[in-house]
Amino acid sequence: MAQVVIAALTVLLISDVLDAMQGSPCSLPGSQSDCYPWGSEGPVAGRWRYDSKAAYIGTGLASIVILIAAGLTPLTVSRARVGLPLMAMGLAVSIYVSSFL
């Protein structure tokens, strides 16, 4: 069950990062609905993640790597008592990184 959640979150993050790569800042005149609030504007003002396009994409890629590592942990660790807590910890770290930044 946890691996399904991790896989779904990974797919969503990959989709978001790909959209962000093509998006433009909302501060540009005539920006479309696919814009991103880079430059600390709106409800995300003051968050480092939205400070620039590079920071947003970098944080997204870091979260994807952490989620993939968390999903593969039970496959690489031979004992479930160790693998499942490591997977849960990786999921928690990824959520923390995504929400904090």
N, C-alpha and C positions, 0 to 999 in steps of 0.2 A: 504494500500500500504506500509506504513512504517513497519508494522508488518511482511510483507513478506520479506522486506530487512533485518530486524533484524533476522528473522528465517534463512535466507540464510547465513548471516554472522556467526550466531551461529553454524550452521552445518559445515561451512568451518573451523572455529576455533577448533571445536571438532575434526574434521578430522586431522588438523594440529598437535594438541596436542597429539593425539594417535600415529601419525607418529613419532613425536619427542621423545616419550617415547621409541620407538624401535630403533631410529637412533643412529649412532655413530658419534664421532667427525671427521671432515674432516682432521684434523691434523694427524690422524693415518695413517701409511703406508698401502697402498692397500685399502684405504677406497672406498666404493661403491658410487653410485650416490645418495643413500638415506642418505648421511651424512649431518650433520648440522655444521655450522661454529662456534662452541662453542670455547671460548677462545679468542675472539676478533681478528678474522682474516678476511681478504678480505674486501668487501664493508661495512660490519657491524662492523668494528673495532671501539672500544671505546664505544659501546652501551652496557649498563648494561644488557639488556635482553639476549644477546648472551654470557655473561660472563661465564655462566655455564648451564648445562642441567637443574638443579633445578630451576634456575632463569627463564629460558625460559618457562618451564612447568608451574611454578607458575604464571607468567604474563599471560600466555594463559588461565589458569583457572580463574584468576581474571577477565579477559575480558569476558569470557563466563558467569560468574555470573552477571556481570554488564549488558550484553546484555539480559539475561533472565529476569532480574528485569525490564529493560526498556520495554521489550515486554509485560510483565504482568501489567505494570502500568495502561494502559487504562482500564483494566478489574477490577482493584481494586479501582480506583478513580471514583466517581459517575459523575463528571462533565467533559465533554470533554475539556473545556477551561483549565483545570488543567492537565488532563491526557496526552493529546497530547504534550504539551510543556515538561512535565516531561519525556516522552518517547524520544523525540528528544534530550533532554539534556543527557539522559542515553546513547544514541547512540553516541553522540559527545564525551562524557567522555570515552567510550570504544575505539573509534577510536584514541583519544588522547593518552590513556594509551598504546595502541598497537604500535603506531608510535613513541612515545617519548622514550619509554624504548627500 
